[in-house]
Amino acid sequence: MTMEEADILIGNPNNVPIKKFDVPDLGISQCDMKAVDFIFELNNEIIFLEIKDPDNPDAEASRKAKFVDEIKNGELRKKLAKKCRDSFIYEYSMNNLKNKPVRYIVLLCLNSLGTPELMTQTDLLRKHIPVDGPLNKQWEKKFIDNCQILNIQAWNSEFSEFPISRKSEQAKK
């Protein structure tokens, strides 16, 4: 089974439960809520996956430039944090989390960002969600266990059981 999000393909050879979450019939947009793209239910955790792909070969140059500006001015971080929190509220309220820890991963397909920049953006997003709790206070019970921003290479290294590739690259073969 393979999941798709624009030019991104997510392999799922073991048919792990993955649901496409950001769909119109979910109805959360009517509540001014935002949804992550996919939710994976693993044995020991739930993964919220949001995909941002400014390197999509079909993307307009102006959209990519706007995306880079949103990274620099912090607007992207606000949007990503809202998607995480809103998705958690929905899944928690629908009793879908099954007392498993939740990890939020943003797949950021932007070749111009290297590992140091991805780590910096991860740290900033962790604080904005906030993963660890408000300033000077730790959550007694975390709602998001961890948060990472990964590129395709890092994803494929950490989650080799769900290989990510591009539709456009497979079409060339």
C-alpha positions as CSV (number, residue, x, y, z in Angstrom):
1,M,0.0,0.0,0.0
2,T,1.3,3.5,-0.9
3,M,0.0,6.8,0.4
4,E,0.2,10.0,-1.7
5,E,0.5,13.7,-1.0
6,A,1.0,15.6,-4.2
7,D,4.5,14.5,-5.5
8,I,5.3,12.5,-2.4
9,L,4.8,8.8,-2.1
10,I,4.9,7.0,1.3
11,G,5.5,3.3,1.1
12,N,3.7,1.0,3.5
13,P,4.8,-2.5,2.7
14,N,3.5,-3.9,6.0
15,N,0.1,-2.2,5.8
16,V,0.4,-0.4,9.0
17,P,-2.7,1.7,9.8
18,I,-2.1,5.1,8.2
19,K,-5.0,7.4,7.6
20,K,-5.1,10.4,5.3
21,F,-6.2,13.0,7.9
22,D,-6.3,16.3,6.0
23,V,-9.5,15.6,4.1
24,P,-12.5,17.9,3.5
25,D,-15.1,15.5,4.9
26,L,-13.4,15.4,8.3
27,G,-15.2,18.7,9.0
28,I,-12.6,20.3,11.3
29,S,-12.1,23.3,9.0
30,Q,-15.7,24.4,10.0
31,C,-14.3,24.8,13.5
32,D,-11.3,26.9,12.4
33,M,-9.1,23.9,13.0
34,K,-6.3,22.6,10.9
35,A,-5.3,18.9,10.3
36,V,-2.0,17.2,9.7
37,D,-1.7,15.3,6.4
38,F,-1.4,11.7,7.8
39,I,-1.7,9.8,11.1
40,F,0.2,6.6,11.6
41,E,-0.8,4.1,14.3
42,L,2.3,2.2,15.3
43,N,2.5,-0.4,18.0
44,N,4.2,1.9,20.5
45,E,3.2,5.4,19.3
46,I,1.1,7.6,17.1
47,I,2.8,9.7,14.4
48,F,1.3,12.9,13.1
49,L,2.9,13.7,9.7
50,E,2.7,17.0,8.0
51,I,4.3,17.3,4.6
52,K,5.6,20.6,3.2
53,D,7.1,20.3,-0.3
54,P,8.3,23.5,-1.8
55,D,10.8,21.5,-3.9
56,N,7.9,19.8,-5.7
57,P,8.8,20.1,-9.4
58,D,5.3,21.4,-10.2
59,A,5.5,24.2,-7.6
60,E,5.7,27.8,-8.8
61,A,8.9,29.7,-8.0
62,S,6.9,32.4,-6.3
63,R,5.2,29.9,-4.0
64,K,8.7,28.5,-3.0
65,A,9.9,32.0,-2.3
66,K,6.9,32.7,-0.2
67,F,7.4,29.5,1.7
68,V,11.1,30.4,2.4
69,D,9.9,33.8,3.7
70,E,7.4,32.0,6.0
71,I,10.3,30.0,7.5
72,K,12.3,33.2,8.1
73,N,9.5,35.3,9.6
74,G,8.2,32.5,11.8
75,E,4.8,32.3,10.1
76,L,5.3,28.6,9.0
77,R,6.1,27.7,12.6
78,K,2.7,29.1,13.7
79,K,0.9,27.2,11.1
80,L,2.7,23.9,11.9
81,A,2.0,24.3,15.6
82,K,-1.7,24.9,15.0
83,K,-1.9,21.8,12.8
84,C,-0.3,19.8,15.6
85,R,-2.4,21.1,18.4
86,D,-5.7,21.0,16.5
87,S,-5.0,17.4,15.2
88,F,-4.2,16.3,18.8
89,I,-7.4,17.9,20.1
90,Y,-9.5,16.2,17.5
91,E,-7.9,12.8,17.9
92,Y,-8.0,13.0,21.7
93,S,-11.6,14.1,21.8
94,M,-12.5,11.3,19.4
95,N,-10.7,8.9,21.7
96,N,-8.4,7.7,18.9
97,L,-5.0,8.0,20.7
98,K,-5.3,4.8,22.7
99,N,-3.0,6.2,25.5
100,K,0.0,6.1,23.1
101,P,2.6,8.8,23.0
102,V,2.2,11.2,20.0
103,R,5.2,12.2,17.8
104,Y,4.8,15.1,15.4
105,I,6.9,15.0,12.3
106,V,7.1,17.6,9.6
107,L,8.6,16.4,6.4
108,L,10.2,19.5,4.9
109,C,11.3,18.9,1.3
110,L,13.5,21.9,0.8
111,N,17.0,20.9,-0.4
112,S,18.4,24.3,0.5
113,L,17.9,23.6,4.2
114,G,20.6,21.4,5.7
115,T,20.7,19.4,8.9
116,P,21.8,22.4,11.1
117,E,18.8,24.5,9.8
118,L,16.4,21.6,10.2
119,M,17.6,21.2,13.8
120,T,17.2,24.9,14.5
121,Q,13.7,24.9,13.0
122,T,12.8,21.8,15.1
123,D,13.9,23.6,18.3
124,L,11.9,26.7,17.4
125,L,8.8,24.5,16.6
126,R,9.2,22.5,19.9
127,K,9.0,25.8,21.8
128,H,6.1,27.1,19.8
129,I,3.9,24.1,20.2
130,P,5.1,23.9,23.2
131,V,6.3,20.3,23.5
132,D,7.9,20.6,26.9
133,G,5.4,23.0,28.5
134,P,5.2,26.8,29.1
135,L,8.2,28.8,30.1
136,N,9.7,27.7,33.4
137,K,7.0,24.9,33.8
138,Q,7.1,21.4,32.6
139,W,3.9,19.6,31.5
140,E,2.9,17.0,34.1
141,K,1.5,15.1,31.2
142,K,2.8,15.9,27.7
143,F,0.3,16.0,24.9
144,I,3.0,15.7,22.2
145,D,5.9,13.5,23.2
146,N,8.3,14.6,20.5
147,C,8.5,16.8,17.5
148,Q,11.0,16.7,14.6
149,I,11.5,18.4,11.2
150,L,13.0,16.0,8.8
151,N,14.0,16.0,5.1
152,I,13.4,13.0,2.9
153,Q,16.8,11.6,3.5
154,A,16.5,11.8,7.3
155,W,12.9,10.3,7.1
156,N,14.1,7.4,5.1
157,S,17.0,6.8,7.5
158,E,14.7,6.9,10.6
159,F,11.6,5.4,9.1
160,S,13.0,2.9,6.6
161,E,9.8,0.8,6.9
162,F,7.9,3.7,5.3
163,P,10.2,4.8,2.4
164,I,9.4,8.1,0.9
165,S,10.0,8.9,-2.8
166,R,8.8,11.3,-5.4
167,K,6.2,10.4,-8.0
168,S,8.0,12.6,-10.5
169,E,11.3,10.7,-10.1
170,Q,9.5,7.3,-10.5
171,A,7.9,8.5,-13.7
172,K,11.3,9.2,-15.2
173,K,12.4,5.6,-14.7
